[in-house]
Amino acid sequence: MGPEDFPTVGDWVLVRLPAHPTDLATIERLVERQTVFVRKAVGRSTSAQLVAANVDWLLLCMALDGNFNLRRLERYLAVAAASGAQAAIVLTKADQSADLAAAKAEVATVAGQTPVIIFDATRPDGLAALEALMQPRLTYALLGSSGVGKSTLINQLTGSTNLATQSVRSSDAHGRHTTTARQLLKLPNGSLVIDTPGMRELGLLEADVDATFADIQALAAQCRFRDCQHQSEPGCAVQAALAAGELTPERFASYQQLKAEQADHQLRGKARENAKIERMFGGKKQMQAKMKAVRQKRK
């Protein structure tokens, strides 16, 4: 059994109630998930860490201060694309943006068809666009690094100050881990929202890099060779777009990094499965050899 076999926030389970009120209930069965957001466990491990399940919308939060990072956003979009949930980008701390129009234009270059919503906690109507998106009986999960303002956003949605907030470090605009556990909250309009701790690391385990970089995939389809590596091959449409300034080197480098990371995790996962099978059959062979030796001694 792995981490994915155990319940996570957003899961539905069937439970057996205890005979005595002071006893604990027993989970009998985990209801099949409709969607699941998974990341690689922090560190060198290749195991999965479930973030949230049965989410209708993933709200990918990025602040418009020193936290602004298009490459990180591309990573979130790739993981979100494989989750089965719809995704929206929420740009927080709009009041701290030196050039809001320029920031929105930059995000548009990586967002594709993903909706982009601006959140400004300092304005009375700063939450209007997000409130219009959130519908009753749907579940929304807020994802983002520490300090992007997820707890502040939820406090605004609930009209309370129940979730603690902290200021970011002035030196690098990085946040502190104020939220330390995931929780599901019901909003006044009937929608459900999941608050998650800030992520300092989002390793790719299940991701759709090609969907996130559909522009590069479209260019690759025009390459002369089907197995083009987009390096120095003649007739490479990707290299032509780079030379013409139609594709930025930063976005292409991000694409290559995420593709390599995804391939590496897939290879490690396959190696782990092969080792597991080898141990299983190796143990079986050892047992058969021992039984054969016992039978020979009896003869």
Phi, psi and omega in degrees: 000146179239180181303329182290348179273356182250153182296149173227174182299134183098347180286152170252136181227154172262128185238152172258118182289147183287155178288330181243139183303333182275349179277163180272147174286157182244128176284120181269322184204144176265121180291140182304132182283145174272322176217158176206136177256119186236140171231162175289139177302147183298142179099203185275351181297149176255010180284162183269149171234118179281132180262314180197152181232159177055040179266133177276321181227133171260121179261105184272107188264132175218131183276151180265035175245218179292351179281347185301123184205105182294327181293321177294320179297320177300321179296315179297319180297322180295318179289320179297324182296334181266357187279337185093349179266160172282156182231148172222146178264127178246113178268112184263170177057045181299334181290344182261006180277131179289329180211091185297318181298319180293320179297316179297322179295321178295316180296323180299333181289342180242348187285332184063233179269002182289128179298145178241125183239137179259132178239125179231103184292348183271352182250143179300327180259017184291347182251359189301315183296321180289320178298326179293330179285323189279122185247153178301147175069009174251152182251132182238132177247130178267124181234142179167169181284169181297139174090003181278351176098027180296314181294321176299318180298315181293321176301321178294320181293322182273347183070032182220181175235036185291328181268130180290147177228157176221157175283157178276164177290132181291337184291321184222006179065017176274145183268169175260154182285083178284311176275122184247354179214150178280143178211151180252128184237147176261130180270160181304331182276000177097356176275161181248141181228139179250122175266131181240151176298153177298143182255117175277341182216131177232088180282141181281127174234301171245112183211157176240084183292322182297320180294324181288330180247052182298330179295319179288324177297321179295321177293317182299329180293343181264356180295151182296321182254137183293330180260029182300133179265002176060042178248276182232016181292143177292145178074024179277115181290331180291314178295326178295320178293323177296316181294328181275356181079012179279341178228129182279145177301327181294318180291320179295319179296321178297317178300313181297319181296314182291323177296317180294319180295317179297316179297320180297316180294325178294319178295318179296320179295320179294320178296322178294321178293319179297320179295323179295317178295320180297318179295322181296310182285328177296318177296322179295318179295320178297318178297318179296321179295320179294319180293323178295319179296321178296318180295321179294323178294322179296330179287000000 
